[in-house]
Amino acid sequence: MRKKRIRLRSLCRVVVIMGMLAFGWAASTYAQQAKNANTLVLHAARLLQVDTGKVLEPGEVLVVGERMRAVGKAVDHPQGARVIDLGDVTLMPGMIDAHVHLFLHPGAEDLQTVEESVPWRVILAEQAAKADLLAGFTAERDMGTEGANSADTAIRDAIDQGLIPGPRLRISGNAIDLLGGHEDANRFNPAEHVLSNADYANSAEQIVEVMRAQHKEGSDFAKIYETGADRMIDGVLHTPYQYTADQLRAAVEEAHRMGTVVAVHAMGEPGTLYAAQAGVASIDHATQLSDETIRLMKEKGIFAVPTFAIMEYFSKHRESQDQAAGEAAMLDYKIEQFKRQLALGVQYAVGSDVGPFPHGTQARELELMAQYGMKPLAVLQADMLHGAKLLGWEDQIGDLKPGYLADIIAVKGNPLDDISATEQVTFVMKGGVIARQD
């Protein structure tokens, strides 16, 4: 009887152990299946490595979760992984637009802020973010809501939480401007007290105060208007400055205290020089740069963001022929200066100023930069490598490398042969999630 009890206990132990092993195997299998359900292999005819300019033929990327696990001509295909053959296209990193306006659309900018409610503009901004993402722009810097205050905080956070589709965003809230400055409602009846499209700051102390309020409301950086209004006189750009170098320096110091940066709208001298002396992160538009300004920009690692696309658009879409002719003359001057800047070694990031022209069409900026003198690879490196650095996501996005976030697009053709391929996007992935597959 005792022997039977011993055998029964032994049998129970065996059953328990086998059950535990079976449970462990099942849990492990379930975990592996769950992992494989979020494991993809992208295959294409070509893959562009932006840092080196090397094109792999064919090219594959192994994506596990939100990041790339392997990149090469051929990668491991884990059991159960989904393989997507994208065909005769080039895989490349998602594009980065370092100067967008999600809260603007084609039409009179000043009237949009007066006639359209902020809730309506938020709806349009949501649609703009979606259009930009589907066009292959997986990261952007929103350079001012043009009077919608911190509404871009809601757009960014909704994208981050997966509530709406859109690029990764760095946002500024409203831009910062002088009373009577570039974005003030200068042409309206003063008795109507029409609000500025920016936040007023008339001193260094007020700049810091506004920056702190914006940061509290969720801003990632500060955007400051440094020049305006712009006009061409006898073939030369004239653009009055708004803040001194010391005032901008106070803004930069405050941004550093908060762990952020300052970007400035600055068309030309002396505003561009003051911005460089202050040590801003980027000089946007940057049409006119003196030798000293360029020297300081190179010394301090300041990027120029040319924004050709908006100037080209305005040269063709103004209310009068005289206005269009003035924009065309400024664009010609800008092209001439851009070629000089290139020869002097200015570092560029890519920003289109999209908003006043249709969202989702801003890959035109890359094409224009190549048309005006940059090699296609240099343009792509400015867009992706420099853009990632400017937005504070260096070593996270901007190249196809193991460990980077899986922000991947596919374009028809080879962008090194014809950069207009960036306007022919057929596939978009952001953080391992497919947003578009034609």
C-alpha positions as CSV (number, residue, x, y, z in Angstrom):
1,M,0.0,0.0,0.0
2,R,2.8,2.3,0.9
3,K,4.6,1.6,-2.4
4,K,1.4,2.5,-4.3
5,R,1.3,5.8,-2.5
6,I,4.9,6.6,-3.3
7,R,4.3,5.7,-7.0
8,L,1.2,7.9,-7.0
9,R,3.1,10.9,-5.5
10,S,5.9,10.4,-8.1
11,L,3.3,10.3,-10.9
12,C,1.7,13.5,-9.6
13,R,5.1,15.2,-9.5
14,V,5.7,14.2,-13.1
15,V,2.3,15.5,-14.2
16,V,2.9,18.8,-12.4
17,I,6.4,19.2,-13.9
18,M,5.1,18.3,-17.4
19,G,2.3,20.8,-16.9
20,M,4.7,23.5,-15.9
21,L,6.9,22.8,-18.9
22,A,3.9,22.8,-21.2
23,F,2.7,26.1,-19.7
24,G,6.1,27.6,-20.1
25,W,6.3,26.3,-23.7
26,A,2.9,27.8,-24.5
27,A,3.7,31.1,-22.9
28,S,7.0,31.2,-24.8
29,T,5.2,30.3,-28.0
30,Y,2.6,32.9,-27.4
31,A,5.2,35.6,-26.7
32,Q,7.1,34.6,-29.9
33,Q,3.9,34.7,-32.0
34,A,3.1,38.1,-30.5
35,K,6.5,39.3,-31.3
36,N,6.4,37.9,-34.9
37,A,3.0,39.5,-35.4
38,N,4.9,42.8,-35.1
39,T,7.9,41.7,-37.1
40,L,8.2,42.7,-40.7
41,V,10.7,42.3,-43.5
42,L,10.6,45.0,-46.2
43,H,12.1,44.0,-49.5
44,A,12.8,46.4,-52.4
45,A,14.9,46.6,-55.5
46,R,17.1,49.3,-53.9
47,L,18.0,50.7,-50.5
48,L,19.7,54.0,-49.9
49,Q,22.1,54.5,-47.0
50,V,22.0,58.2,-46.6
51,D,25.2,58.7,-44.6
52,T,27.4,57.0,-47.2
53,G,25.3,57.5,-50.3
54,K,25.6,53.8,-51.0
55,V,22.7,52.1,-52.8
56,L,22.2,48.4,-52.0
57,E,20.6,46.2,-54.7
58,P,18.4,44.6,-53.5
59,G,17.7,46.0,-50.1
60,E,15.9,44.6,-47.0
61,V,15.0,45.9,-43.6
62,L,14.0,43.8,-40.6
63,V,11.5,45.7,-38.4
64,V,10.7,44.5,-34.9
65,G,8.2,46.6,-33.1
66,E,8.9,50.3,-33.7
67,R,12.6,49.9,-34.6
68,M,14.8,48.5,-37.3
69,R,16.7,45.3,-36.2
70,A,18.8,44.7,-39.4
71,V,19.5,46.5,-42.7
72,G,21.3,45.0,-45.7
73,K,21.0,43.4,-49.1
74,A,19.5,40.4,-47.3
75,V,18.4,40.2,-43.6
76,D,17.2,37.4,-41.4
77,H,13.6,36.4,-41.9
78,P,12.4,35.2,-38.5
79,Q,9.8,32.5,-38.5
80,G,6.3,34.0,-38.7
81,A,7.6,37.4,-39.9
82,R,5.5,39.1,-42.5
83,V,7.5,39.8,-45.7
84,I,6.4,42.8,-47.8
85,D,7.9,42.9,-51.3
86,L,7.6,46.5,-52.5
87,G,9.0,45.9,-55.9
88,D,11.0,48.3,-58.1
89,V,11.4,51.1,-55.6
90,T,14.1,52.6,-53.4
91,L,13.8,52.2,-49.6
92,M,15.0,55.3,-47.7
93,P,14.5,57.1,-44.4
94,G,11.4,59.1,-43.9
95,M,11.8,62.7,-45.0
96,I,12.1,65.6,-42.5
97,D,10.6,69.1,-43.0
98,A,12.2,71.5,-40.6
99,H,9.8,74.4,-41.4
100,V,6.1,73.8,-41.6
101,H,2.9,75.6,-40.7
102,L,0.2,73.0,-39.9
103,F,-2.2,75.7,-39.0
104,L,-2.1,77.5,-42.4
105,H,-3.5,76.6,-45.8
106,P,-3.4,78.4,-49.2
107,G,-5.1,81.8,-49.0
108,A,-4.7,85.1,-47.2
109,E,-2.8,84.2,-44.0
110,D,-3.8,87.2,-42.0
111,L,-7.5,86.7,-42.8
112,Q,-7.3,83.0,-41.8
113,T,-6.5,84.0,-38.3
114,V,-9.3,86.5,-38.2
115,E,-12.1,84.6,-40.0
116,E,-11.5,81.0,-38.9
117,S,-12.0,79.8,-35.3
118,V,-9.2,77.9,-33.5
119,P,-11.3,74.7,-33.3
120,W,-11.7,74.8,-37.1
121,R,-8.0,75.5,-37.6
122,V,-7.2,72.5,-35.4
123,I,-9.3,70.3,-37.7
124,L,-7.5,71.6,-40.7
125,A,-4.2,71.1,-39.0
126,E,-5.1,67.5,-38.3
127,Q,-5.7,67.0,-42.1
128,A,-2.4,68.8,-42.9
129,A,-0.5,66.5,-40.6
130,K,-2.0,63.5,-42.3
131,A,-1.2,64.8,-45.8
132,D,2.4,65.5,-44.8
133,L,2.8,62.0,-43.4
134,L,1.3,60.3,-46.5
135,A,3.7,62.3,-48.6
136,G,6.6,60.7,-46.8
137,F,7.4,63.3,-44.2
138,T,7.7,61.3,-40.9
139,A,9.1,64.2,-38.8
140,E,8.5,67.9,-38.9
141,R,9.1,71.1,-37.0
142,D,6.0,73.3,-36.7
143,M,7.2,76.9,-36.9
144,G,4.4,78.8,-35.3
145,T,0.6,78.3,-35.1
146,E,0.0,81.8,-36.5
147,G,-2.4,82.9,-33.8
148,A,-3.6,79.5,-32.6
149,N,-1.4,79.7,-29.5
150,S,-0.6,76.3,-28.1
151,A,-3.1,74.3,-30.3
152,D,-0.1,72.5,-31.8
153,T,0.5,70.9,-28.5
154,A,-2.8,69.0,-28.9
155,I,-1.9,68.0,-32.4
156,R,1.5,66.7,-31.3
157,D,0.1,64.8,-28.3
158,A,-2.7,63.3,-30.3
159,I,-0.2,62.0,-32.9
160,D,2.0,60.6,-30.2
161,Q,-0.9,58.8,-28.6
162,G,-2.0,57.3,-31.9
163,L,-5.3,59.2,-32.0
164,I,-4.6,60.8,-35.3
165,P,-2.0,60.1,-38.1
166,G,0.9,62.5,-38.5
167,P,4.6,63.0,-38.4
168,R,6.8,63.2,-35.3
169,L,6.5,66.8,-34.3
170,R,8.6,69.5,-32.6
171,I,6.4,72.5,-31.9
172,S,6.8,76.1,-30.9
173,G,3.2,77.3,-30.2
174,N,2.9,80.9,-31.4
175,A,6.0,82.6,-32.7
176,I,7.4,85.6,-30.8
177,D,7.3,89.1,-32.4
178,L,7.6,92.8,-31.6
179,L,4.6,95.2,-31.4
180,G,4.2,96.3,-35.0
181,G,6.5,93.5,-36.1
182,H,6.5,91.1,-39.0
183,E,3.4,89.2,-38.0
184,D,1.4,92.0,-36.3
185,A,-1.9,93.0,-37.8
186,N,-0.4,96.2,-39.2
187,R,-2.6,96.8,-42.2
188,F,-5.9,96.5,-40.2
189,N,-7.9,99.3,-38.7
190,P,-6.2,100.0,-35.3
191,A,-9.6,100.7,-33.8
192,E,-10.6,97.1,-34.3
193,H,-7.7,95.9,-32.2
194,V,-7.0,92.9,-34.4
195,L,-4.6,90.5,-32.7
196,S,-1.1,89.7,-33.8
197,N,-0.4,86.2,-35.3
198,A,2.4,86.0,-32.8
199,D,3.0,86.6,-29.1
200,Y,4.3,90.1,-28.3
201,A,7.7,90.6,-26.6
202,N,9.4,94.0,-26.7
203,S,12.4,93.4,-24.5
204,A,14.7,90.6,-23.4
205,E,12.7,90.2,-20.2
206,Q,9.4,89.9,-22.1
207,I,10.9,87.4,-24.5
208,V,11.9,85.2,-21.5
209,E,8.5,85.6,-20.0
210,V,6.7,84.6,-23.2
211,M,9.1,81.6,-23.7
212,R,8.3,80.4,-20.2
213,A,4.6,80.6,-20.7
214,Q,4.9,78.8,-24.1
215,H,7.0,76.1,-22.5
216,K,4.4,75.6,-19.8
217,E,1.9,75.0,-22.5
218,G,4.0,72.4,-24.2
219,S,6.4,74.0,-26.7
220,D,9.5,72.1,-27.7
221,F,11.4,75.2,-28.8
222,A,11.0,79.0,-29.4
223,K,10.4,80.6,-32.8
224,I,11.3,84.3,-33.0
225,Y,10.7,86.7,-35.9
226,E,14.0,88.6,-36.3
227,T,13.4,90.4,-39.6
228,G,10.7,92.0,-41.7
229,A,9.1,93.5,-43.6
230,D,11.2,92.5,-46.6
231,R,11.5,94.3,-49.9
232,M,13.9,94.5,-52.9
233,I,15.4,97.9,-53.7
234,D,17.6,98.2,-56.8
235,G,18.3,94.5,-56.8
236,V,19.3,94.4,-53.1
237,L,17.3,92.9,-50.2
238,H,16.3,95.2,-47.4
239,T,14.9,93.6,-44.3
240,P,14.9,95.5,-41.0
241,Y,15.9,93.7,-37.8
242,Q,13.6,93.4,-34.8
243,Y,15.8,92.2,-31.9
244,T,19.4,93.0,-31.0
245,A,22.0,90.3,-30.5
246,D,21.8,90.7,-26.8
247,Q,18.0,90.2,-26.8
248,L,18.4,87.1,-28.9
249,R,21.2,85.9,-26.7
250,A,18.9,86.1,-23.6
251,A,16.4,84.0,-25.5
252,V,19.0,81.4,-26.3
253,E,20.2,81.3,-22.7
254,E,16.7,80.8,-21.4
255,A,16.1,78.0,-24.0
256,H,19.2,76.2,-22.9
257,R,18.0,76.5,-19.3
258,M,14.8,74.8,-20.3
259,G,16.6,72.2,-22.4
260,T,15.3,73.6,-25.7
261,V,16.6,75.8,-28.6
262,V,15.7,78.9,-30.5
263,A,14.9,79.1,-34.2
264,V,14.6,82.5,-36.0
265,H,12.9,83.8,-39.0
266,A,15.6,85.9,-40.5
267,M,15.8,86.9,-44.2
268,G,19.0,89.0,-44.2
269,E,21.5,91.3,-42.6
270,P,21.9,92.6,-39.9
271,G,19.3,90.3,-38.4
272,T,21.0,87.1,-39.6
273,L,24.3,88.3,-38.0
274,Y,22.6,89.0,-34.7
275,A,21.0,85.6,-34.8
276,A,24.4,83.9,-35.4
277,Q,26.1,85.9,-32.7
278,A,23.4,84.8,-30.3
279,G,23.9,81.1,-31.2
280,V,20.4,80.1,-32.4
281,A,19.8,76.6,-33.6
282,S,18.7,77.6,-37.1
283,I,18.3,80.7,-39.3
284,D,15.2,80.1,-41.4
285,H,14.9,81.7,-44.9
286,A,18.6,82.9,-44.6
287,T,18.5,84.7,-47.9
288,Q,21.3,87.1,-47.2
289,L,24.3,86.0,-45.1
290,S,27.4,88.1,-44.7
291,D,30.9,86.5,-44.6
292,E,31.0,87.0,-40.9
293,T,27.5,85.5,-40.4
294,I,28.6,82.4,-42.3
295,R,31.8,82.2,-40.3
296,L,29.8,82.2,-37.0
297,M,27.3,79.7,-38.3
298,K,30.0,77.3,-39.3
299,E,31.8,77.8,-35.9
300,K,28.6,77.3,-33.9
301,G,26.9,74.6,-36.0
302,I,24.0,76.8,-36.9
303,F,21.8,75.5,-39.8
304,A,20.4,77.6,-42.6
305,V,16.9,76.5,-43.8
306,P,16.4,78.1,-47.2
307,T,12.6,77.6,-47.9
308,F,12.7,77.9,-51.7
309,A,9.3,76.2,-52.2
310,I,7.3,79.0,-50.6
311,M,9.1,81.7,-52.5
312,E,8.5,79.9,-55.8
313,Y,4.8,79.5,-54.9
314,F,4.4,83.1,-54.0
315,S,6.1,84.2,-57.3
316,K,3.2,82.5,-59.1
317,H,0.3,83.0,-56.7
318,R,0.0,86.6,-55.6
319,E,-3.0,88.9,-55.8
320,S,-1.4,91.2,-58.4
321,Q,1.2,90.9,-61.1
322,D,3.4,93.5,-59.3
323,Q,3.4,91.4,-56.1
324,A,4.3,88.3,-58.1
325,A,7.1,90.2,-59.9
326,G,8.4,91.3,-56.5
327,E,8.5,87.8,-55.2
328,A,10.1,86.6,-58.4
329,A,12.9,89.2,-58.1
330,M,13.5,88.1,-54.5
331,L,13.6,84.5,-55.5
332,D,16.3,85.3,-58.2
333,Y,18.3,87.2,-55.6
334,K,17.9,84.2,-53.2
335,I,19.2,81.7,-55.8
336,E,22.2,83.9,-56.4
337,Q,23.0,84.1,-52.7
338,F,22.4,80.4,-52.2
339,K,25.1,79.5,-54.7
340,R,27.5,81.8,-52.9
341,Q,26.6,80.3,-49.5
342,L,27.1,76.8,-50.9
343,A,30.6,77.8,-52.1
344,L,31.4,79.1,-48.6
345,G,30.3,75.9,-46.9
346,V,27.0,76.8,-45.2
347,Q,25.3,73.8,-43.5
348,Y,21.7,73.3,-44.5
349,A,18.6,71.6,-43.2
350,V,15.5,71.3,-45.4
351,G,12.3,73.3,-44.6
352,S,9.6,74.2,-47.1
353,D,7.4,76.7,-45.2
354,V,4.5,74.5,-46.3
355,G,1.0,75.8,-45.3
356,P,0.6,78.8,-47.5
357,F,0.9,76.2,-50.3
358,P,-0.7,72.8,-50.1
359,H,0.4,70.3,-47.5
360,G,1.8,67.1,-48.9
361,T,3.5,68.8,-51.8
362,Q,6.6,70.0,-50.1
363,A,9.1,67.5,-51.5
364,R,9.4,70.2,-54.1
365,E,11.8,71.9,-51.7
366,L,14.4,69.1,-52.2
367,E,14.1,69.3,-55.9
368,L,14.7,73.1,-55.9
369,M,17.7,72.8,-53.7
370,A,19.2,70.4,-56.2
371,Q,18.2,72.5,-59.1
372,Y,20.0,75.5,-57.6
373,G,23.3,73.8,-57.0
374,M,23.3,71.0,-54.4
375,K,24.0,67.4,-55.3
376,P,21.0,65.1,-54.7
377,L,22.9,63.2,-52.0
378,A,23.8,66.4,-50.3
379,V,20.2,67.5,-50.3
380,L,19.1,64.2,-48.8
381,Q,21.8,64.4,-46.2
382,A,20.7,68.0,-45.3
383,D,17.1,66.8,-45.1
384,M,17.6,63.6,-43.1
385,L,20.9,63.8,-41.2
386,H,20.9,67.5,-40.5
387,G,17.1,67.5,-40.0
388,A,17.3,64.8,-37.4
389,K,20.0,66.7,-35.5
390,L,18.1,70.0,-35.7
391,L,15.0,68.4,-34.3
392,G,16.9,66.7,-31.5
393,W,16.4,63.2,-32.8
394,E,20.0,62.5,-33.9
395,D,20.8,58.7,-33.9
396,Q,17.1,58.0,-33.7
397,I,15.8,58.9,-37.2
398,G,17.2,60.1,-40.5
399,D,19.0,56.9,-41.7
400,L,18.3,53.3,-42.1
401,K,20.3,51.7,-39.4
402,P,19.8,48.9,-36.8
403,G,18.4,50.4,-33.6
404,Y,16.9,53.5,-35.3
405,L,13.2,54.1,-35.3
406,A,11.5,52.4,-38.2
407,D,10.6,55.6,-40.1
408,I,10.9,54.3,-43.7
409,I,9.5,55.3,-47.0
410,A,9.8,53.9,-50.6
411,V,10.0,56.0,-53.7
412,K,9.8,55.2,-57.4
413,G,13.2,55.4,-59.1
414,N,16.5,56.3,-57.6
415,P,16.6,59.7,-55.9
416,L,20.4,60.0,-56.4
417,D,19.7,59.9,-60.2
418,D,16.6,62.1,-60.0
419,I,15.7,63.7,-56.7
420,S,12.1,64.4,-58.0
421,A,11.7,60.7,-57.0
422,T,11.0,62.1,-53.5
423,E,7.7,63.3,-54.9
424,Q,6.7,59.7,-56.0
425,V,6.2,58.1,-52.6
426,T,4.5,54.7,-52.6
427,F,5.1,53.4,-49.1
428,V,5.3,55.1,-45.7
429,M,6.1,53.5,-42.3
430,K,6.5,55.5,-39.1
431,G,7.7,53.8,-35.9
432,G,7.0,50.3,-37.5
433,V,3.4,51.2,-38.4
434,I,2.4,51.3,-42.0
435,A,0.7,54.5,-42.9
436,R,0.6,54.1,-46.7
437,Q,1.2,51.2,-49.1
438,D,0.2,51.7,-52.7
